[in-house]
Amino acid sequence: MEWENQTILVEFFLKGLSGYPRLELLFYVLVLIMYVVILLGNGILILISILDSRLHTPMYFFLGNLSFLDICYTTVSIPPMLVSVLSEKKTISFSGCAVQMFLGLAMGTTECVLLSMMAFDRYVAICNPLRYSVIMRKGCYVPMAAGSWIIGVVNSTVQTGCVVQLPFCRNNVINHFTCEILAVMKLACADISGNELIMLVATTLLIMTPLLLIIISYTLIIISILRIRSSEGRSKVFSTCSAHLTVVIIFCGTILFMYMKPKSKETLNSDNMDATDKLVSVFYGVMTPMINPLIYSLRNKDVKEAVKHLLRRKSFNK
């Protein structure tokens, strides 16, 4: 009977906001505007970090990677989501869902590790300024960034590979906007405790470990800042890392809320997903990449000057 109830799924139905057409339209317009802002904001950051020689430093190399990562992450999820909202048939193929899971998880993991690398960069710059050029040389920060991408790909390969091998029953409704790995796992008609254990270990290693490194780095940074006697000096030093700290708080805070907040019994024992979970998921996937370039541009004099220089050069060429 167990095998009779199983079938080979060729597609999934993305529930999203089905049943709320007006809310879907508002959602579509808002997400489309945010996506355009993400492409423009992060695209400009990448452009100025390449064209302006003053920004050829480890910090802006990491920032360029972060901006490219945000563009890739949102491009994987937002366009299919928008197409699904407009389409009457809100389905995605099994292979397409697997690709979306793989890329989304890879980008999310990479960003988490990359933020910890940026925290280490700020620690060296503030706590060991005389040795900064020696420690954060090109032969060091390029492998650090590359390692972040490799860790993301390896983690995603393992987790996505385990999920796609699960048997799926007739229920193919994903109660989400995209193929989020937890939502897909719940559809499996098999014991997923092994997958949950792998996810728990990966979450502990690849989210909590970078978060711990960030906390240690900023604890040492704050101690170093407090040793500066003048308030003007403290303010100047803190301004060099405040943008990154803001991004870390938004990114890690959202992840911790999504995956570690207590679930009600109704949510755990049913296929219904709390509306808050969906909204937080969208916030994590859309708002964070949109806010990142705004934070770095508004709170960073070097970026402001680079943008002004780029605009002046364009107007001069005209």
PLY file of the C-alpha trace (Angstrom):
ply
format ascii 1.0
element vertex 318
property float x
property float y
property float z
element edge 317
property int vertex1
property int vertex2
end_header
0.00 0.00 0.00
2.86 2.38 0.75
4.34 1.97 -2.72
0.88 2.18 -4.36
0.39 5.62 -2.82
3.72 6.84 -4.20
4.15 8.41 -7.61
6.94 9.96 -9.59
6.40 13.71 -9.32
7.30 15.75 -12.37
6.21 19.12 -10.98
5.28 20.99 -7.81
2.51 23.52 -7.19
3.71 26.71 -5.49
0.88 27.87 -3.25
2.27 31.30 -2.40
-0.66 33.69 -1.90
-3.18 31.68 -3.93
-6.72 32.67 -3.00
-5.76 36.31 -2.41
-5.67 37.89 -5.92
-5.56 41.50 -4.71
-2.80 40.74 -2.24
-0.93 38.87 -5.00
-1.05 41.95 -7.23
0.29 44.19 -4.47
2.96 41.60 -3.71
3.95 41.45 -7.40
4.34 45.25 -7.73
6.33 45.61 -4.50
8.68 42.70 -5.22
9.24 43.89 -8.81
10.21 47.38 -7.59
12.52 45.87 -4.97
14.17 43.62 -7.56
14.92 46.60 -9.81
16.43 48.46 -6.82
18.53 45.35 -5.99
19.92 45.18 -9.54
20.68 48.91 -9.68
22.12 49.27 -6.16
24.30 46.19 -6.18
25.26 46.71 -9.83
26.54 50.20 -9.03
28.55 48.89 -6.06
30.19 46.25 -8.25
30.89 48.83 -10.96
32.55 51.39 -8.69
34.58 48.72 -6.87
36.03 47.74 -10.26
36.47 51.18 -11.84
37.67 53.20 -8.84
41.27 52.29 -7.95
40.81 53.72 -4.44
38.38 50.87 -3.72
40.81 48.12 -4.73
41.11 46.92 -1.14
40.12 43.67 0.65
37.03 45.30 2.18
35.59 46.37 -1.18
36.63 43.11 -2.81
34.45 41.32 -0.25
31.72 43.91 -0.74
31.81 43.33 -4.51
31.43 39.59 -3.89
28.51 40.27 -1.54
26.77 42.46 -4.14
27.29 39.87 -6.89
25.98 37.21 -4.51
22.85 39.24 -3.77
22.16 39.71 -7.49
22.57 35.97 -8.13
20.47 34.99 -5.11
17.53 37.22 -6.01
17.72 36.38 -9.73
17.34 32.70 -8.85
14.16 33.26 -6.83
12.41 36.53 -7.77
11.80 36.21 -11.57
10.29 32.68 -11.25
8.22 33.94 -8.30
6.87 36.86 -10.34
6.10 34.61 -13.31
4.26 32.25 -10.95
2.13 35.11 -9.60
1.03 36.13 -13.12
0.56 32.59 -14.38
-2.66 30.67 -13.83
-0.70 27.44 -13.60
1.56 28.04 -10.61
3.80 25.03 -11.11
7.52 24.33 -11.28
9.17 21.18 -12.63
10.90 18.77 -10.26
14.28 19.51 -11.88
13.60 23.25 -11.79
12.71 23.00 -8.12
15.94 21.09 -7.43
18.00 23.76 -9.22
16.21 26.51 -7.27
16.87 24.72 -3.96
20.53 24.17 -4.84
21.26 27.75 -5.93
19.25 29.35 -3.12
20.95 27.29 -0.41
24.40 27.75 -1.97
24.00 31.54 -2.12
22.59 31.77 1.41
25.42 29.70 2.89
28.06 31.61 0.94
26.70 34.95 2.16
26.78 33.82 5.78
30.43 32.68 5.53
31.39 35.77 3.50
30.01 38.09 6.19
32.25 36.39 8.76
35.26 36.94 6.45
34.33 40.63 6.25
34.13 40.77 10.05
37.65 39.32 10.27
38.84 41.93 7.76
37.41 44.72 9.94
39.02 43.15 13.05
42.47 43.16 11.44
42.00 46.71 10.08
41.04 48.15 13.49
42.93 45.98 15.98
46.10 45.36 13.94
46.32 48.32 11.52
50.11 48.16 11.15
49.98 44.51 10.04
46.82 44.90 7.92
48.60 45.07 4.56
50.64 41.98 5.47
47.79 39.85 6.82
45.11 40.90 4.32
47.26 40.66 1.20
45.81 39.50 -2.11
47.09 35.97 -1.57
44.97 35.84 1.58
41.68 37.64 0.89
41.08 36.13 -2.56
41.23 32.51 -1.22
39.01 33.62 1.70
36.33 34.80 -0.72
36.76 31.74 -2.96
36.51 29.49 0.10
33.16 31.08 1.00
31.78 30.15 -2.43
33.19 26.61 -2.24
31.67 26.02 1.22
28.30 27.22 -0.05
28.40 24.92 -3.08
29.51 21.86 -1.06
26.84 22.38 1.61
24.12 22.87 -1.01
25.25 19.83 -3.02
25.01 17.57 0.04
21.66 18.87 1.30
19.94 19.17 -2.10
21.24 15.74 -3.12
19.70 14.19 0.00
16.33 15.87 -0.63
15.95 14.94 -4.32
16.56 11.28 -3.47
13.54 11.21 -1.15
10.36 9.51 -2.40
7.45 11.93 -2.88
3.77 11.01 -2.65
0.80 12.48 -4.49
0.85 15.69 -2.47
2.84 18.16 -4.57
1.67 21.46 -3.04
4.58 23.56 -1.69
3.15 26.04 0.79
5.69 28.70 -0.11
6.61 31.23 -2.80
9.65 29.26 -3.95
11.17 25.79 -3.56
12.40 26.34 -0.02
14.18 23.20 1.15
12.21 22.72 4.38
8.89 23.11 2.57
9.91 20.51 -0.04
11.17 18.05 2.59
7.74 18.06 4.29
6.19 16.59 1.12
8.34 13.44 1.25
6.53 10.20 2.13
9.53 8.83 4.01
11.41 9.36 7.24
13.23 12.69 6.94
14.97 12.54 10.32
18.29 11.90 8.55
17.81 15.00 6.41
16.85 17.03 9.46
20.02 15.86 11.24
22.17 16.87 8.26
20.44 20.26 8.18
20.94 20.72 11.92
24.67 19.92 11.66
25.06 22.18 8.60
23.16 25.01 10.33
25.33 24.69 13.42
28.59 24.64 11.46
27.81 27.10 8.67
25.59 29.61 10.45
26.47 29.44 14.13
30.24 29.16 13.55
30.42 32.26 11.28
28.10 34.04 13.71
30.44 33.15 16.58
33.42 34.44 14.57
31.52 37.69 13.91
30.68 38.08 17.61
34.31 37.46 18.65
35.60 39.89 16.00
33.25 42.69 17.03
33.83 42.09 20.73
37.56 42.64 20.15
36.78 45.63 17.90
34.59 47.25 20.58
37.26 46.68 23.22
39.82 48.30 20.91
37.51 51.26 20.19
36.84 51.86 23.90
40.58 52.19 24.48
40.68 55.24 22.21
40.62 58.33 24.39
39.02 60.90 22.09
35.32 60.59 21.23
36.08 61.83 17.71
38.61 59.03 17.23
36.17 56.43 18.53
33.45 57.69 16.21
35.78 57.67 13.19
36.96 54.11 13.83
33.45 52.80 14.51
32.17 54.33 11.26
34.49 52.03 9.30
32.63 48.93 10.51
29.12 50.20 11.35
27.75 49.45 7.86
28.94 45.84 7.96
27.65 45.40 11.51
24.20 46.66 10.44
24.09 44.20 7.52
25.15 41.32 9.80
22.42 42.10 12.34
19.72 42.19 9.64
20.96 39.03 7.89
21.63 36.83 10.93
18.64 38.14 12.86
16.28 37.19 10.06
17.78 33.69 9.68
17.61 33.02 13.43
13.98 34.17 13.49
13.06 32.01 10.49
14.62 28.74 11.60
14.85 28.93 15.37
11.63 30.56 16.52
9.31 28.12 18.35
6.57 26.57 16.24
3.02 26.11 17.46
1.57 22.60 17.60
-0.89 23.49 14.85
1.91 24.57 12.56
3.99 21.50 13.28
1.13 19.06 12.77
-0.36 20.56 9.64
0.63 21.62 6.17
-0.26 25.24 6.93
2.57 27.71 7.14
2.19 30.73 9.35
1.79 33.95 7.35
4.63 35.47 9.38
6.99 32.76 8.16
6.19 33.57 4.54
6.62 37.32 5.03
9.90 36.86 6.92
11.11 34.56 4.14
10.37 37.27 1.57
12.07 39.85 3.80
15.16 37.65 3.98
15.17 36.96 0.24
14.33 40.44 -1.06
14.68 43.16 1.56
18.18 42.24 2.77
19.84 42.36 -0.71
18.00 45.64 -1.37
19.09 47.24 1.92
22.75 46.16 1.70
23.89 48.66 -0.98
21.84 51.44 0.63
23.55 50.86 3.99
27.03 50.73 2.48
26.46 53.82 0.32
24.79 55.96 2.99
27.24 55.08 5.77
30.47 54.99 3.77
32.30 58.12 2.59
34.53 56.19 0.16
31.52 54.72 -1.65
29.80 58.13 -1.78
32.89 59.74 -3.27
33.32 56.90 -5.77
29.70 57.26 -6.94
30.11 61.05 -7.30
33.34 60.53 -9.23
31.63 58.03 -11.55
28.71 60.40 -12.19
31.04 63.33 -12.84
33.04 61.23 -15.31
29.89 60.23 -17.17
28.62 63.82 -17.36
32.08 64.96 -18.54
32.11 62.33 -21.31
28.75 63.59 -22.55
0 1
1 2
2 3
3 4
4 5
5 6
6 7
7 8
8 9
9 10
10 11
11 12
12 13
13 14
14 15
15 16
16 17
17 18
18 19
19 20
20 21
21 22
22 23
23 24
24 25
25 26
26 27
27 28
28 29
29 30
30 31
31 32
32 33
33 34
34 35
35 36
36 37
37 38
38 39
39 40
40 41
41 42
42 43
43 44
44 45
45 46
46 47
47 48
48 49
49 50
50 51
51 52
52 53
53 54
54 55
55 56
56 57
57 58
58 59
59 60
60 61
61 62
62 63
63 64
64 65
65 66
66 67
67 68
68 69
69 70
70 71
71 72
72 73
73 74
74 75
75 76
76 77
77 78
78 79
79 80
80 81
81 82
82 83
83 84
84 85
85 86
86 87
87 88
88 89
89 90
90 91
91 92
92 93
93 94
94 95
95 96
96 97
97 98
98 99
99 100
100 101
101 102
102 103
103 104
104 105
105 106
106 107
107 108
108 109
109 110
110 111
111 112
112 113
113 114
114 115
115 116
116 117
117 118
118 119
119 120
120 121
121 122
122 123
123 124
124 125
125 126
126 127
127 128
128 129
129 130
130 131
131 132
132 133
133 134
134 135
135 136
136 137
137 138
138 139
139 140
140 141
141 142
142 143
143 144
144 145
145 146
146 147
147 148
148 149
149 150
150 151
151 152
152 153
153 154
154 155
155 156
156 157
157 158
158 159
159 160
160 161
161 162
162 163
163 164
164 165
165 166
166 167
167 168
168 169
169 170
170 171
171 172
172 173
173 174
174 175
175 176
176 177
177 178
178 179
179 180
180 181
181 182
182 183
183 184
184 185
185 186
186 187
187 188
188 189
189 190
190 191
191 192
192 193
193 194
194 195
195 196
196 197
197 198
198 199
199 200
200 201
201 202
202 203
203 204
204 205
205 206
206 207
207 208
208 209
209 210
210 211
211 212
212 213
213 214
214 215
215 216
216 217
217 218
218 219
219 220
220 221
221 222
222 223
223 224
224 225
225 226
226 227
227 228
228 229
229 230
230 231
231 232
232 233
233 234
234 235
235 236
236 237
237 238
238 239
239 240
240 241
241 242
242 243
243 244
244 245
245 246
246 247
247 248
248 249
249 250
250 251
251 252
252 253
253 254
254 255
255 256
256 257
257 258
258 259
259 260
260 261
261 262
262 263
263 264
264 265
265 266
266 267
267 268
268 269
269 270
270 271
271 272
272 273
273 274
274 275
275 276
276 277
277 278
278 279
279 280
280 281
281 282
282 283
283 284
284 285
285 286
286 287
287 288
288 289
289 290
290 291
291 292
292 293
293 294
294 295
295 296
296 297
297 298
298 299
299 300
300 301
301 302
302 303
303 304
304 305
305 306
306 307
307 308
308 309
309 310
310 311
311 312
312 313
313 314
314 315
315 316
316 317
